[in-house]
Amino acid sequence: MGKRIFLFLLTNLAIILTLSVVVSILGVAGGPDLGSLAVFCLIWGMGGAFISLQLSRWVAKRATGVHLIDGRTGDPTYDWLYQTVERLARQANLPMPEVGIYESAEVNAFATGPSRNRSLVAVSTGLLRAMRPDEVEGVLAHEVAHIANGDMVTMTLLQGVMNAFVMFFARVIASVITRTDDRRGGGSYFLVVMVLQTVLGILGSLVTAWFSRYREFRADAGGAHLAGRERMLGALRRLAANRELVDTSHQALATMKINDLPAWASLFSTHPPLEARIAALQNMR
């Protein structure tokens, strides 16, 4: 946990320093005219999201302790895992992703990376112990489908746009409320900006959470196409049977995780209920 927190802080510090330099070079300080403010918000909103995307594979490997495999380890399970990802990637017309294992009792796998050419598929040792090979293949197909769909880039674009809109409208509304365009001073202005960014950020998260749920259904369908619907259904059913072994505390690295939430909170969930995903696959033609 401490390592993940450190990497999170280090990543965000790198983003802040990088974007501060960019803003300084461009001479954009966030005002007072709307054009300058829009550029300022776009740089911070989109820039932060894309820097995070570029670092995603590096951060994921170090945060979870992923050990890369090459299909020649001599371990039958690990070599089969690599060869299965290789076959699925070939079926999806993708370059071969990096494949890794990380030591954890949780039942999980994830795909990450800044592009289809620089992607990573990682699987926990807990998942390999808990699932049969055909179920593992369903999970791997789901992850490969995420890469084929370009989900990491699409999610970054959406998050960046939402960040920019939240920053822009929070400052515009704050200017109207406090009746000042002075963005370099005025405690009331900055207080209103912070409150509005929080409120608008929560509303924006409803949009990004909805899209994240949508992309899970789409990745399930893609996984069914690559590995077969029964393997994909088997993987989801096995996950449902192992709910207590799924760590839901690290959403950024999860693509197969479970969310058991009350109805109102499900609006903020990045993953649909497993029952809904299973039903969608069963009804798929």
C-alpha positions in Angstrom: 0.0 0.0 0.0 2.8 2.4 0.9 4.5 1.8 -2.4 1.4 2.5 -4.3 0.8 5.8 -2.4 4.4 6.9 -3.0 4.1 6.2 -6.8 0.7 8.0 -6.9 2.3 11.1 -5.2 5.4 10.9 -7.4 3.3 10.7 -10.6 1.1 13.6 -9.6 4.2 15.7 -8.7 5.7 14.9 -12.1 2.5 16.0 -13.8 2.2 19.3 -11.8 5.9 20.2 -12.5 5.6 19.3 -16.2 2.4 21.3 -16.8 3.6 24.2 -14.7 6.6 24.5 -17.1 4.3 24.2 -20.2 2.0 26.9 -18.9 4.9 29.1 -18.0 6.5 28.7 -21.5 3.2 29.4 -23.2 2.5 32.4 -21.0 -1.0 31.2 -20.1 -2.0 32.0 -16.5 -5.7 31.3 -16.6 -7.1 34.7 -17.3 -8.5 37.3 -17.3 -10.0 36.7 -20.8 -12.0 33.6 -21.6 -9.7 32.5 -24.4 -6.7 32.4 -22.1 -8.7 30.7 -19.4 -9.9 28.0 -21.9 -6.3 27.2 -23.0 -5.1 27.1 -19.4 -7.9 24.6 -18.4 -7.3 22.5 -21.5 -3.6 22.2 -20.8 -4.2 21.2 -17.2 -7.2 19.0 -17.8 -6.0 17.1 -20.9 -2.3 17.3 -20.1 -2.6 15.7 -16.7 -4.8 12.9 -18.2 -2.4 12.1 -21.0 0.8 12.2 -18.9 -0.9 9.7 -16.5 -1.7 7.5 -19.6 1.9 7.6 -20.8 3.1 6.6 -17.3 0.3 4.0 -16.8 2.3 0.9 -17.8 5.3 1.9 -15.8 3.3 2.8 -12.7 1.2 -0.4 -12.9 4.3 -2.7 -13.0 5.9 -1.0 -10.0 2.7 -0.6 -8.0 1.8 -4.3 -8.2 5.2 -5.8 -8.6 4.5 -7.3 -12.0 7.0 -9.9 -13.2 7.1 -10.0 -17.0 7.1 -13.4 -18.7 8.2 -14.4 -22.2 6.7 -17.8 -22.8 10.0 -19.5 -22.1 10.0 -19.7 -18.3 9.8 -23.5 -18.1 6.7 -23.1 -15.9 3.8 -24.8 -17.8 1.2 -22.4 -16.4 3.1 -19.2 -17.1 4.1 -20.3 -20.6 0.5 -21.3 -21.4 -0.6 -17.9 -20.1 1.9 -16.1 -22.5 0.9 -18.3 -25.4 -2.8 -17.7 -24.8 -2.3 -13.9 -24.8 -0.2 -14.2 -27.9 -3.0 -16.2 -29.7 -5.7 -13.8 -28.6 -3.7 -10.8 -29.6 -3.1 -12.3 -33.0 -6.9 -13.0 -33.4 -7.6 -9.3 -32.5 -4.9 -8.1 -35.0 -2.9 -6.5 -32.2 0.9 -6.3 -31.6 1.9 -8.6 -28.8 1.4 -6.9 -25.4 3.7 -7.4 -22.5 2.5 -10.2 -20.2 3.1 -10.3 -16.5 2.2 -12.0 -13.3 1.9 -10.4 -9.9 1.8 -12.0 -6.5 -1.6 -11.4 -4.8 -4.3 -13.5 -3.3 -6.9 -11.3 -5.1 -8.7 -12.7 -8.1 -8.0 -10.1 -10.8 -6.4 -9.2 -14.0 -5.9 -5.9 -15.8 -4.8 -4.3 -19.0 -3.1 -1.0 -19.3 -0.7 1.1 -21.4 -0.6 4.2 -23.5 -1.4 2.6 -26.8 -2.1 -0.7 -28.6 1.6 -1.0 -29.4 2.6 -0.4 -25.8 0.2 -2.4 -23.7 0.4 -4.8 -20.7 -1.8 -7.6 -19.6 -1.2 -8.7 -16.0 -2.7 -11.5 -14.0 -2.7 -12.2 -10.3 -1.4 -15.5 -8.9 -4.7 -15.6 -7.0 -6.6 -15.7 -10.3 -4.5 -18.5 -11.7 -5.1 -20.5 -8.5 -8.9 -19.9 -8.4 -9.8 -20.4 -12.1 -9.7 -23.2 -14.6 -7.7 -22.7 -17.8 -10.8 -22.1 -19.9 -12.0 -19.4 -17.4 -8.6 -17.8 -17.4 -8.8 -17.6 -21.1 -12.1 -15.8 -20.8 -10.4 -13.2 -18.5 -7.5 -12.8 -20.9 -9.8 -12.3 -23.9 -11.6 -9.6 -21.9 -8.3 -7.8 -21.3 -7.2 -8.1 -24.9 -10.6 -6.8 -26.0 -10.0 -3.7 -23.8 -6.7 -3.1 -25.7 -8.3 -3.8 -29.1 -11.1 -1.3 -28.3 -8.6 1.4 -27.4 -10.3 1.8 -24.0 -7.3 3.2 -22.2 -7.0 6.1 -24.7 -10.7 6.7 -25.0 -11.1 6.9 -21.2 -8.2 9.3 -21.0 -9.7 11.5 -23.7 -13.0 11.6 -21.8 -11.4 12.2 -18.4 -9.3 15.0 -19.9 -12.3 16.7 -21.4 -14.2 16.4 -18.2 -11.3 17.8 -16.2 -11.0 20.8 -18.6 -14.7 21.6 -18.5 -14.8 21.4 -14.7 -11.9 23.7 -14.3 -13.2 26.2 -16.9 -16.8 26.4 -15.7 -15.8 26.5 -12.0 -13.8 29.6 -12.7 -16.4 31.3 -15.0 -19.2 30.7 -12.4 -16.9 31.8 -9.6 -16.2 35.1 -11.4 -19.9 35.7 -11.8 -20.7 34.9 -8.2 -17.8 36.9 -6.7 -18.1 39.6 -9.4 -14.4 39.6 -10.0 -12.2 38.5 -12.8 -9.1 38.7 -10.6 -7.8 35.1 -10.7 -4.5 36.1 -9.1 -6.0 37.1 -5.8 -9.2 37.2 -3.7 -9.9 34.5 -1.1 -13.6 34.4 -1.8 -13.0 33.7 -5.5 -10.6 30.8 -4.9 -12.9 29.4 -2.2 -15.9 29.4 -4.6 -13.7 27.8 -7.3 -12.7 25.0 -4.9 -16.3 24.3 -4.0 -17.5 24.4 -7.6 -14.7 22.1 -8.8 -15.7 19.6 -6.2 -19.4 19.7 -7.1 -18.8 19.7 -10.9 -16.1 17.1 -10.5 -18.7 14.8 -8.8 -21.2 15.4 -11.6 -18.4 14.8 -14.2 -17.5 11.5 -12.5 -21.1 10.2 -13.2 -20.3 10.6 -16.9 -16.9 8.9 -16.7 -18.3 6.1 -14.5 -21.1 5.5 -17.0 -18.7 5.2 -19.9 -16.4 2.9 -17.8 -19.4 0.6 -17.2 -20.3 0.7 -20.9 -16.8 -0.3 -21.9 -16.9 -3.3 -19.6 -20.0 -4.6 -21.4 -18.2 -4.0 -24.7 -15.0 -5.8 -23.5 -17.1 -8.8 -22.4 -18.6 -9.0 -25.9 -15.2 -8.7 -27.4 -13.9 -11.4 -25.1 -16.7 -13.7 -26.0 -15.9 -13.1 -29.7 -12.2 -14.0 -29.1 -12.4 -16.9 -26.7 -16.0 -18.0 -27.0 -19.1 -17.0 -25.1 -19.0 -20.0 -22.7 -15.4 -19.2 -21.6 -16.3 -15.5 -21.0 -19.4 -16.6 -19.1 -17.4 -19.1 -17.1 -14.9 -16.4 -16.1 -17.7 -14.0 -14.9 -19.4 -16.8 -13.0 -16.2 -17.8 -11.3 -15.6 -14.2 -10.3 -19.1 -14.1 -8.8 -18.3 -17.2 -6.8 -15.1 -15.6 -5.5 -16.3 -12.2 -4.5 -14.5 -12.3 -1.1 -11.1 -12.7 -2.9 -11.5 -9.6 -5.1 -9.7 -6.5 -3.9 -11.8 -3.4 -4.9 -9.6 -0.8 -3.4 -7.5 -0.1 -6.5 -10.0 0.7 -9.3 -7.3 2.3 -11.6 -5.7 -1.1 -12.1 -8.8 -3.2 -12.3 -10.8 -4.3 -15.3 -12.5 -7.5 -14.0 -13.2 -6.4 -10.4 -16.6 -6.6 -8.6 -18.7 -3.8 -7.3 -21.4 -4.6 -4.8 -22.9 -1.2 -4.1 -26.3 0.2 -3.1 -28.4 1.5 -6.1 -27.5 5.1 -5.6 -23.8 4.5 -5.3 -23.8 2.3 -8.4 -24.0 5.5 -10.5 -20.4 6.1 -9.5 -19.3 2.5 -10.0 -16.8 1.9 -12.8 -18.0 -1.7 -13.2 -21.5 -3.1 -13.8 -22.8 -5.8 -11.4 -21.6 -9.2 -12.5 -25.2 -10.4 -12.8 -25.9 -7.7 -15.3 -22.8 -8.6 -17.3 -23.7 -12.3 -17.3 -27.2 -11.5 -18.4 -25.9 -9.3 -21.2 -23.7 -12.1 -22.5 -26.5 -14.6 -22.3 -28.7 -12.4 -24.4 -26.1 -11.5 -26.9 -26.7 -12.7 -30.4 
